[in-house]
């Protein structure tokens, strides 16, 4: 049923799960009677906000760095990220004794800058209006001999991210629907591969901000679409386009794509903080927003929701919630 000629398959995800065993956190699955009542579904939240570095990104980062050659490990790695992948690469490098350098926009959230630096990475800031992060990263990597590990468009990154869905399904069993946020598509494609191999009848739907809907447009047009510096509070979904690996995987394994408004993101984030006591960042609420706001209309089914992360600047929470 599924194409083994694609860049990542379930064998890669199973291998990543073995690599991460005892290293990554086995994150909790949370439920809520209130959510079940409101949605008329049985809902299971996979809480990657409790993952090391505060997001699912650690899974892919550690898996990718662990597969480097000894020469590559000694020379060091470089990545570009607004925060969560940066922190993940920094911690993975620290654990594996690999030097890491991060190209980060100068307007990245302070909490993510601080954590990345705290794990021992060198940070190189740039102005998003002057140069693209890919262009700058390529230049620095060539000058210094670094291996580039991109945030999402890398087979080992994708395989690592897919282990989140494996853990969820192993814990709760059968699901009728899995909702996953989408930025560059690493988490979505990895989770879709895992889900379709473990639960062939489970529908997988990707969710992204309406203001950053490149993946949804790409999904429906079957042609890669782009977006430039989208205006969304979900900073983890500001990626300009799906990648050469993630795009075909999303087309092959994902059943549908939907978008949610900025207001829906904030309302859902507020609800999750207040009612479930979960510290979740805006991007982390995308999948939940699609369900709680009725964008995805289902009833009487078992639904898995991936909460992608919780790295939010607490000093900004009052300002964010004041918009409601």
C-alpha positions as CSV (number, residue, x, y, z in Angstrom):
1,X,0.0,0.0,0.0
2,X,2.8,2.4,0.9
3,X,5.7,3.4,-1.3
4,X,9.1,2.2,0.0
5,X,10.8,4.3,-2.7
6,X,10.0,7.5,-0.8
7,X,12.8,9.1,1.3
8,X,11.5,7.8,4.7
9,X,9.5,4.6,5.6
10,X,8.4,2.9,8.8
11,X,11.6,1.0,9.1
12,X,13.4,4.3,9.5
13,X,11.0,5.4,12.2
14,X,11.3,2.1,14.1
15,X,15.1,2.5,14.0
16,X,14.8,6.1,15.2
17,X,12.6,4.8,18.1
18,X,15.4,2.4,19.1
19,X,17.9,5.3,18.9
20,X,15.8,7.5,21.1
21,X,14.9,4.9,23.7
22,X,16.2,6.0,27.1
23,X,17.3,9.4,25.7
24,X,14.1,11.2,24.7
25,X,11.3,11.6,27.2
26,X,8.3,9.2,26.9
27,X,5.9,12.2,26.9
28,X,2.5,11.8,28.6
29,X,-0.9,11.4,26.9
30,X,-3.5,13.7,28.5
31,X,-7.2,13.5,28.3
32,X,-10.0,15.9,29.4
33,X,-13.7,15.0,30.1
34,X,-14.5,18.6,29.2
35,X,-12.9,18.3,25.8
36,X,-14.6,15.0,25.2
37,X,-18.0,16.5,26.0
38,X,-17.4,19.6,23.8
39,X,-16.2,17.6,20.8
40,X,-18.4,14.5,21.3
41,X,-15.2,12.5,20.8
42,X,-12.6,10.6,22.8
43,X,-9.6,12.8,22.5
44,X,-6.0,12.0,23.4
45,X,-3.4,14.7,23.6
46,X,0.3,13.7,23.0
47,X,2.1,16.3,25.0
48,X,5.4,17.0,23.4
49,X,5.6,20.2,25.4
50,X,7.0,17.8,28.0
51,X,9.7,16.6,25.7
52,X,13.4,17.5,26.3
53,X,13.9,21.1,25.2
54,X,10.2,21.6,25.3
55,X,9.2,20.3,21.9
56,X,9.1,17.3,19.6
57,X,12.1,18.7,17.8
58,X,14.5,16.8,20.1
59,X,13.5,13.5,18.5
60,X,14.6,14.4,15.0
61,X,17.7,16.3,16.1
62,X,19.1,13.6,18.3
63,X,18.4,10.9,15.7
64,X,20.0,12.9,12.9
65,X,23.1,13.8,14.9
66,X,23.6,10.3,16.1
67,X,23.9,9.0,12.5
68,X,26.7,11.4,11.5
69,X,30.2,10.0,10.7
70,X,32.9,10.5,13.3
71,X,34.5,13.1,11.0
72,X,31.3,15.0,10.7
73,X,30.8,14.9,14.5
74,X,34.3,16.3,15.1
75,X,33.9,19.1,12.5
76,X,30.5,20.1,14.0
77,X,27.1,20.8,12.7
78,X,25.1,23.9,11.8
79,X,21.4,24.6,11.6
80,X,19.0,27.5,11.1
81,X,15.9,27.9,13.3
82,X,13.7,30.4,15.1
83,X,14.0,28.4,18.3
84,X,12.7,24.9,18.9
85,X,15.0,23.1,16.4
86,X,17.8,25.3,17.6
87,X,17.4,24.1,21.1
88,X,17.0,20.5,20.1
89,X,20.2,20.6,18.0
90,X,22.1,22.3,20.8
91,X,21.1,19.7,23.4
92,X,21.6,16.8,21.1
93,X,25.1,18.1,20.3
94,X,25.9,18.5,24.0
95,X,24.8,15.0,24.7
96,X,26.8,13.6,21.8
97,X,29.8,15.9,22.2
98,X,29.3,17.5,18.8
99,X,30.0,21.3,18.4
100,X,26.9,23.1,17.2
101,X,26.2,26.5,15.6
102,X,22.8,28.0,15.1
103,X,21.7,30.6,12.6
104,X,18.8,32.4,14.3
105,X,16.7,35.4,13.3
106,X,17.4,38.4,15.6
107,X,13.7,38.6,16.4
108,X,13.4,35.0,17.7
109,X,11.6,34.6,21.1
110,X,13.9,35.4,24.0
111,X,13.1,32.2,25.8
112,X,14.4,30.2,22.8
113,X,17.5,32.3,22.4
114,X,18.3,31.9,26.1
115,X,17.8,28.1,26.1
116,X,19.8,27.6,22.9
117,X,22.7,29.5,24.3
118,X,22.4,27.6,27.6
119,X,22.9,24.3,25.9
120,X,26.3,25.5,24.7
121,X,25.7,26.4,21.0
122,X,27.2,29.3,19.2
123,X,24.4,31.6,17.9
124,X,24.8,33.7,14.7
125,X,22.0,36.2,14.4
126,X,20.7,37.6,11.1
127,X,18.1,40.1,9.8
128,X,15.3,38.3,7.9
129,X,14.9,41.3,5.7
130,X,18.5,41.2,4.5
131,X,19.3,37.5,3.8
132,X,17.7,34.1,3.9
133,X,18.7,31.7,6.6
134,X,19.4,29.0,4.1
135,X,21.8,31.3,2.2
136,X,23.6,32.4,5.3
137,X,23.8,28.8,6.7
138,X,25.3,27.5,3.4
139,X,27.9,30.2,3.3
140,X,29.0,29.6,6.9
141,X,29.0,25.8,6.6
142,X,31.3,26.0,3.5
143,X,33.7,28.4,5.3
144,X,33.9,26.3,8.4
145,X,33.4,22.7,7.2
146,X,30.1,22.1,9.1
147,X,27.4,19.6,8.2
148,X,24.0,21.3,7.9
149,X,21.1,19.6,9.7
150,X,18.0,21.5,8.5
151,X,14.9,21.9,10.7
152,X,12.6,19.6,8.9
153,X,13.7,18.6,5.4
154,X,16.0,15.7,6.3
155,X,15.2,12.0,6.3
156,X,16.6,11.4,9.8
157,X,14.8,14.4,11.2
158,X,11.5,13.1,9.7
159,X,12.1,9.6,11.0
160,X,12.8,10.9,14.5
161,X,9.6,13.1,14.6
162,X,7.5,10.1,13.6
163,X,8.3,8.4,16.8
164,X,5.8,10.7,18.6
165,X,2.9,9.0,16.8
166,X,4.4,5.6,17.4
167,X,4.4,6.3,21.2
168,X,0.8,7.7,21.1
169,X,-0.6,4.7,19.3
170,X,1.3,2.2,21.4
171,X,-0.2,3.8,24.5
172,X,-3.8,4.4,23.5
173,X,-4.4,1.9,20.8
174,X,-6.7,2.4,17.8
175,X,-7.5,5.9,16.6
176,X,-9.9,7.1,13.9
177,X,-8.2,10.5,13.3
178,X,-4.8,12.0,14.1
179,X,-4.4,15.8,14.0
180,X,-0.8,17.2,13.6
181,X,0.4,20.8,13.2
182,X,2.4,21.6,10.1
183,X,5.2,24.1,9.5
184,X,7.8,22.5,7.2
185,X,6.1,19.1,7.4
186,X,8.7,17.1,9.3
187,X,6.4,16.2,12.2
188,X,3.4,15.8,10.0
189,X,5.0,13.5,7.4
190,X,6.8,11.4,10.0
191,X,3.6,11.0,12.1
192,X,1.6,10.2,9.0
193,X,4.0,7.5,7.9
194,X,3.9,5.9,11.3
195,X,0.1,6.1,11.6
196,X,-0.6,4.7,8.2
197,X,1.6,1.8,8.9
198,X,0.2,1.0,12.3
199,X,-3.4,2.0,11.8
200,X,-4.2,1.9,8.1
201,X,-7.7,3.2,8.5
202,X,-6.8,6.2,10.6
203,X,-7.2,9.6,8.9
204,X,-4.3,12.0,9.2
205,X,-5.0,15.7,8.9
206,X,-2.3,18.5,9.0
207,X,-3.1,21.9,10.5
208,X,-1.4,25.2,9.8
209,X,-2.2,28.9,10.4
210,X,-4.5,30.5,7.9
211,X,-1.8,33.3,7.6
212,X,0.8,30.7,6.7
213,X,-1.1,28.3,4.5
214,X,1.6,27.3,2.0
215,X,1.4,23.6,2.9
216,X,-2.4,23.6,2.5
217,X,-2.2,25.3,-0.9
218,X,0.6,22.9,-1.9
219,X,-1.5,19.9,-0.8
220,X,-4.5,20.9,-2.9
221,X,-2.7,22.2,-5.9
222,X,-0.1,19.3,-5.9
223,X,2.4,22.1,-6.7
224,X,4.8,23.5,-4.2
225,X,3.6,26.9,-2.9
226,X,5.5,29.4,-0.8
227,X,4.9,32.1,1.8
228,X,7.2,34.9,2.8
229,X,7.6,35.9,6.5
230,X,3.9,35.2,7.3
231,X,2.3,37.2,10.0
232,X,1.3,34.6,12.5
233,X,1.8,34.2,16.3
234,X,2.6,30.5,15.6
235,X,6.3,31.2,15.0
236,X,7.1,27.5,14.5
237,X,4.9,27.5,11.4
238,X,6.5,30.4,9.7
239,X,8.5,28.1,7.4
240,X,8.4,29.4,3.7
241,X,7.5,26.0,2.1
242,X,7.4,22.3,2.4
243,X,10.7,20.6,1.5
244,X,11.9,18.3,-1.2
245,X,11.5,15.3,1.2
246,X,8.4,16.4,3.2
247,X,6.3,17.6,0.3
248,X,6.0,14.2,-1.5
249,X,5.6,12.4,1.9
250,X,2.7,14.8,2.8
251,X,1.1,14.2,-0.6
252,X,1.4,10.4,-0.2
253,X,0.4,9.8,3.4
254,X,-1.7,12.8,4.6
255,X,-5.5,12.7,4.0
256,X,-6.3,16.4,4.4
257,X,-5.0,19.8,5.3
258,X,-6.8,22.6,7.1
259,X,-6.1,26.0,8.4
260,X,-7.0,27.9,11.6
261,X,-7.2,31.7,12.3
262,X,-5.0,33.6,14.6
263,X,-8.0,34.1,16.9
264,X,-8.7,30.4,17.0
265,X,-5.0,29.7,17.9
266,X,-5.3,32.2,20.8
267,X,-8.7,30.9,22.0
268,X,-7.4,27.3,22.0
269,X,-4.2,28.2,23.7
270,X,-6.1,30.1,26.5
271,X,-8.5,27.1,26.9
272,X,-5.6,24.6,27.2
273,X,-3.8,26.7,29.7
274,X,-6.9,27.4,31.8
275,X,-8.8,24.1,31.7
276,X,-6.0,21.5,31.2
277,X,-3.2,23.5,32.9
278,X,-0.9,22.8,30.0
279,X,1.7,25.4,29.0
280,X,1.6,25.3,25.2
281,X,3.0,27.7,22.7
282,X,0.9,29.1,19.8
283,X,2.2,26.6,17.3
284,X,1.6,23.8,19.7
285,X,-2.1,24.6,19.7
286,X,-2.7,24.3,16.0
287,X,-3.9,20.7,15.9
288,X,-6.1,21.2,19.0
289,X,-7.6,24.4,17.5
290,X,-8.8,22.5,14.4
291,X,-10.8,20.2,16.6
292,X,-12.0,22.5,19.4
293,X,-13.0,25.3,16.9
294,X,-14.9,22.8,14.7
295,X,-12.7,23.2,11.7
296,X,-12.5,19.4,11.6
297,X,-16.0,18.2,12.1
298,X,-16.2,14.7,13.7
299,X,-18.3,13.0,16.3
300,X,-18.2,9.7,18.2
301,X,-14.6,8.9,17.2
302,X,-11.2,8.5,18.8
303,X,-8.9,11.4,18.0
304,X,-5.2,11.8,18.6
305,X,-3.9,15.4,18.8
306,X,-0.1,16.1,18.8
307,X,0.8,19.1,21.0
308,X,4.1,20.0,19.4
309,X,5.7,22.2,22.1
310,X,5.5,24.6,25.0
311,X,8.4,27.1,24.5
312,X,6.5,30.4,25.0
313,X,7.9,33.6,26.5
314,X,5.9,33.9,29.7
315,X,6.4,37.7,29.8
316,X,4.4,37.9,26.6
317,X,1.5,35.8,27.7
318,X,-0.5,38.7,29.2
319,X,-0.2,40.6,25.9
320,X,-1.2,37.6,23.8
321,X,-4.3,36.8,25.9
322,X,-5.3,40.4,26.1
323,X,-6.2,40.2,22.4
324,X,-9.1,37.9,23.2
